[in-house]
Amino acid sequence: MFGQKDPDQVHGTLGFRSAVVASLVLSIVSFLTTWSGLRQIDPVQSRLANGESLDGIGFWQGAESLAITIGLAFGIQALMLALAWVASRLIMVETKKSWPMIGAIFLGYFAATSISVTFSYIDLFDRMFNEQKSDWSSQTIRERGDVLVEQLVEELQTEERKIRTDFASKQATFQAQINLLSDASNEQRTAILLELDGLRKELSDYQTKIGSERAEARRAAVSRDTRIQQLQESVTDFEKQVAELKKNRGILKNDVDALEALSQQKSEQKLLEERGAQDSGLSGRGPVWRKLDEEHDVIKARLEVAQNRLDKVDRELKNANDALLSGREQLVTIRSSKNTEEVEKALNADNDVRVAFLKEEINALKAQADALDLPSIDFNGDRVTEQEISRIETACTQIKSELIAAKATGNQLKGSKLADFDPAKIDCTSGGAFDTARKLFALQDSIDLVTEKCRASDNSDYASREGGELLQYIRATCINQSALSARSKQNYLEDLRRIARTRDPDAAPIAYAFVALQDREAQAIFAFCLALAADLLILIVSLFGNAGNHTPQPAPPAPKPVYREPALFRDDIDD
């Protein structure tokens, strides 16, 4: 089957014997490196190799671990050696070749070779690189940490640019609303100031009139009886006024209480909607929340109108009560006092209720006009502070309510260009512009923090840390304190854990070794090539060993010649 040469002659050749010896030696070397690599990944054998204590590990566990590593290494090398020689004989010796069988044998050989090369490489790399491992680990962790920080900064900057664009769009829309609200508030302020000027003139005219009447009364020497009659009539009028004001106050108070309850109900609905507990099931200030907010604004405006009317009635009631009390005191003094000076003082007392009421109204209008002053906000500046945001939201809501109230009562400037303006359409929540601004500012602060604390050139604390301590610093200070989303943070934390698992000196040997190969370390490449060459040489040596044993197929016998001459003339005729 295997040719026509004598087997003893074949196996006795110097080339064949040398190939056998060389393949055995290479297999032994590969066995030792493979076994050593297997021992490094086995926890029991690794502790034995490092001279560590085996406390907690029984005899049978140690024996089992040793048997597994030796058996696996020996089995792989025996399989490689056998398959290499079988494949080489089928190729170099056999005349009739079965290529499917040869392919299957080579497939098995290279499968075993991949296992052997892997663990041989781990062992060879550890032998070559053991003393440099700590320095290399520290250096590569620093490099990977710096790359991770730069990726973090780049993502923060990308997110900041995206949020800035979104903010610019929302800010432009809100700024247009603020400008419209400012124009409307200025017109309403003008209307209030005109009304205020009218009240001031009325007060001045009334005070002048009272002064003239009192001077005339003193010149005419008005009698005590006449003055008593005037005071009595005044007291009676004030009594009627107080009774009417009390009745009106009760009605207005019921309206205010009802609107306050409705406002509280709407506020609770907004809160539940923001928390996602309403029918929509969505949290945050979405379309449903904004619709509720518009309805709430209308209710608050109605409440403000009712409250203003109630406050006005309260002022009138207080002034009327004060005037009633003063009139009654004057009457008692004029009727009962014997002191001429007291009587004269009572007759000329300056306690007219109309004066007090006008003064109260003037003060109220001044406060109302001041409330319509919309503070300016610079969206184009580097930073809008939280105080500015709170101030503009509060002012916007207050002015919006004042304008809704003014429109409901018809107390608007005549011929206003903004007569068709609906203040209820103003979104004082900025349509999400302020929320976007807060995200933008958080990203800007995060970029400043990372660039300041997470770069060796800018921060000595960062530069002084190495290895696992550096990774912990990046995790706590750079990633967790950044303004990225939780999902993005998780991706960076996973990258950080991957670095710790593969580049720490105490990392798994297989991970550590192949990361060095991935980084194209010269010693790692050399160790891998050496491990691969040792196993491939087994196949090459087996091919050379069988190269000289090929037996050529004998040539087939030549066919007999065919002659055309008669048999009589042929020499090859048998006698």
Summary of the structure (lengths in Angstrom):
residues: 575
radius of gyration: 51.7
end to end distance: 42.6
largest distance: 198.9
contacts: 1626
relative contact order: 0.13
helix: 78%
strand: 0%
